């Protein structure tokens, strides 16, 4: 007995085709703006001599983390990357991560606040996040190509979608974990909903929100590497080229560069999140 096949794939494909046909003017305009912003960030970072940039990063990481060990590691790690001839690719990857993370946080944090304040928004958003976090990362590359074509903008689009869920979840969780006694106390003193959010809930939820930001940055870095398959270039592009040409040494060098960047970002954000 033949069971009729449910046309899931064809339905999704038809929906994407419809959106591409009717929203291409908006995606093209968005692509131009994003591409310009990314070029500005990357050009600004490359305008500095590498040694000056490395010294600045070392000082900033030392000041933010309050740890001279992290500052020394940042300088030594970036000098190793410079020595391996991967400086431009590393700057390109850092620029992609910065832009993608900022966009993910601009969407994710307000959405998390809404999900914490409104139970209907919460019930709508959480199942969507479950789907987003269980979907294989490579799948996010598929809709990015018809909307933005191959290149860095498509990589940023797929990275934002992939990295956004932790920002939403941790923001919502941090606000929901504020003790009810403190909320009742603020209400007893006549604070408005906005005052309660800004002066009580968000400050108390900051360590949890910072943990979500840390997760978002790490996911952005991992997705930017995967997005090299659709033209994101950077360190992920170097790994992808090494795989295609069977250059194992080059591939491992780029991989070490990714690890160094990830450790620097992770340690600094962990220190920021652990401050009281």
Secondary structure, 3 states (H helix, E strand, C coil): CCCCCCCHHHHHHHHHHHHHHHHHHHHHHHHHHHHHHHHHHHHHHHHCCHHHHHHHHHHHHHHHHCCHHHHHHHHHHHHHHHHCCCHHHHHHHHHHHHHHHHHHHHHHHHHHHHHHHCHHHHHHHHHHHHHHHHCCHHHHHHHHHHHHCCCHHHHHHHHHHHHHHHHHHHHHHHHHCCCHHHHHHHHHCCCCHHHHHHHHHHHHHHHHHHHHHHHHHHHHHHHHHHHHHHCCCHHHHHHHHHHHHCCHHHHHHHHHHHHHHHHHHHHHHHHHHHCC
